């Protein structure tokens, strides 16, 4: 393993880049971080209504595989880049190396703004679900009390900040566990949606039904409303560049990070996510 790490350091040196981090992550850990960030569970629960109200079943049954094709193309391009430049920071270093310093600066800041927005969205979604779940056991937890939800949100953000600063080992453990949690958790949800209902909607209903609760006229459906529903897929299947961001902490990064960024990290979730949305979109009760 030390020989491999030496090769990794030499590759960075050939780029004029000095290695700063210890390579403690295995290929599986690199896979786990992208798999965890993509997260079909958190992505679908927080944005399912976005697709349902802006497009309906079509936005899910057709939008998911259609948008996934373009996402895979982007992921494969990133995999090619990280195989040649497995550096910490990933995309903003690539922009700097392939363009000008201003390109790296802009890419870095845009990436940071995106990360802040995504983390806030996921944590607020957790706060909403946590408050709603607690209300089943204690009436003091009122999910309509936005001040209470916001307090839970702020506590969640604070815990995540502390974990990132002081709990690297905890994060490493949790993300590895999270892979299995997502695999078995999504499988359980799929099983419930497929086998428990007494009836399902027809295939025609799934692939032809349109919903437009956006406030825009039906004439805008194909050009504006439906693309808004596509945000479900775009939001859920994002973050696979994380494999590149931590490549300097991964052994054999030029192969491991590239493989996870371009294939293993999210390809299974494309299929699993589609199965989940296809099943859940057939259950009218879930939409009430």
N, C-alpha and C positions, 0 to 999 in steps of 0.2 A: 504493500500500500504506500510506503514511503517513496518508492521509486515512481509510482503513479503521481504522487503529490509533487515530486521533483519535476516531472514532465509538465504538470499543470503550471508550475511556477515558471518554467522555461518558456512556455507558450505565452504567458502574460508578459514576460520580459521581452520577447520578440516584438510585442506590440508597444514597447516602451512603457509598460505598466507594471508597477511593483506590487506584489501580493501583500495584502495587509491582514487578511482574515485567516483563521485556522480552518482547515478543511475537515470539519467534523461530521458533515452530512453525507449520508449514503445516497445512492441513486433513488432508493425508495423514499427517503425523506424529502428529496427534491420533488419527486412525484407527488408526495402527500401535500406539500404546501400549495401547489397549483390545484390539485383536486379539491382541497379544502376551500380555497378561495372561490373557485367556480361555484361550488355548493348548490346543487339543484334544490335542496331543501329550503335554504334561506332565500334563494333567488325566486323560486316559484311562489312561495307563500307571500312575499312582499309585493310581487308585481303581477300576480295572476289576474287581479281585477283590472289592471291596465289593459291587458289583452282582451279580457272578456267584454269590457265596456267599449273598447275601441277595435271593433272587428268581429268579436265573438269567436265561435269555434274555428272559423276559417283562419283567423290570426294565429291560432295555435296549431291546428292540424296541417296547414300548408306553410304558415310562416316559420315554424320551428325548423323543418328540414331545409327550407329555402335559405334562410339566413345562416343556418349552420354551414352551408357550403362556403359562403364568403368568409365566415369565421375560420374555417379550416385552412383556407388559402392564406389568410393573415398569419395563422399559427405556424404553417409550414415555412413561410418567409422568415418568421422570427427564429424558427429552429435552425435554418440555414445560417443566419447571422450569429446566433449564439455558439454554433459549432466552430465558427472562425474567431469569435471574440467573446469568450466566456468570462466577462468582467462584471464586477459588482456594479449595480446601477442599470445594467442591461441597456434598455432602449435609448436612454439619453447619451450614453457613451457611444453607441452605434451612430446616432445622429451627429455627434461631435466628430467621430472618426471619418465618417463618410461625407460629411458636409463641412460646415464651419462652426466655430464656437457658439455663435448665436443660435444655430439649429439645435445644438445640445442643450443650451440654456432654455430655449422655448419648450423643447420636448420634456425636459426635466420638470419644469413648472406645470405644464399641462398634465403630466402624469401625476404630480403631487395633488393638484386640484381634483383630479378624478378619484384618486385614492381617498382623499378627505370626504368627498361626496358619497362614495360607495360605503365607506366605513360608517359614516353617519346614518346612511339609509339602512344598513344591516342592523346596527345597534338600535335604531329607533323601531325597526320592525320587531326586534327581539323584545324591546320594552313593551310594545303593544301586546304581543302574544303572551309575555310573562304576566302582565297585569290582568289580561283576560283569563288566563289559566288560574291565577290566584283568586279571582273573583268567584270561581266555582266552589271554593272552600271557605272564603271569608268575604262578607259583603263590604268590608272596609276597602277592599281593592276594587275600585270602580274604573273600568277601562274607558269610560266617557270623561273621567276627570283628567284633562290634558296636563294639568300641573303635576299630578301624580305620575303619569306616564313619562313626563319630561324628567322628573327626579330619577326614576328608574333608568332612563336613558343616560343621564349624566353619570350615575354610579357605574353603569356598564362601561362607558367610555373611560372613566377613571381607572377601573380595574384593568382594562386593556392597555392603558398607558403604562401602568405599573408592571404588568406582565412583560411588556416589550422592553422595559428598561432593566428590570431585575430578574425576570423569569424566563430566560432563554431556554433552560432545560425543560420548564413546564410547557412552553410553546412547542418544543421539539416532540415531547411526549404526546401532547394533545392532538397535534396535527397527524401523527401516525395513527392514533386511536380513531381520529375523525374519518379516515378512509373507510374503516370497517363500519363505523356508525352510519355513514352515508350509504354504503352498499346494503346493509341489512335494514336500515331505517327506510330507505326508499322501496326496497323489496317488500317490506311489511305493508307500507301504504298502498303499493300496487296490488298486493294480494287482497287488501280490504276493499279497494275500489272495484276490483274485477269480480270477486267471488261473493261478497256480502249483499250487494244490491239485488233485488228480485228481477229487475229488468234494466236494459241499457238502451240508449238511443241508437238509431240506425246509422250505418256508415254514411248514408246520404246526408243525414242531419249533421254529422260531424264535419263533413267536408263542404257543405253548402250553406249552412245557417250563418246569417249575418246579424251582428248587433251593432247598433250605433247610438250610444248614450253619451256621445261627446258634446252634443249641442250644435254640431255642424250638420248641414243638410246632407241628404243621402247622395246628392250629386258629388259630394266631396269624399265619398266612402273609399273609393279605390286609390285616390290620389293623396289623401291626407289622413283620414281616420284609420284605415287599415295599417299604414306605416307606423302610426302611433302604437298600435297593438304589437308591432314587431319589436318594440322596445323590450318586451318580455324576454325574448331570446337574446337580444343584444346585451341586456343587463345581466342576465343569468350566466351566460357563457363568456365571462370576461375575467381577467386576472391571471390567465395562464402564463403571462410574461413573468410571473413571480419566479418561475424556474430559472429564468435568466438573471433576475435580480440577485438570487442567492447562489449563482454559479461559482463565485469565488470561494464559497464555503462548502462546495461539493467536490468530492473526489472524482477524477475522470470527467470533469465538467464538460469538455468539448463534445463528449458523446452522451453522457447522462442527462445534462440539462437540455441538450438539443432533442433528445428522444422524448423527454417528458413534456417539453414545450410544444413540440409539434405533433405528438401522437397520444401517448398513454395518459397524459393528464386529463384530457377532456373528451377524447373520442368515446369512451364508455358512457360518459354523462350525456352526450348527444342522444344516444340510443335510449338510455334509461329515462332521461328527461322527457323525450318524446312519448315514450310509453306512459309515463306518469300523466302528462298533460292530456294525452289522448283519452286515458281512462277517466280522469277527473272532469274533463269537459263534457262527459256523457252523464254526469250526475247533477241534475237540476237542483237537488236539495242543497248541494254545496255552494250554490250561488246565492242563496237567500240570506 
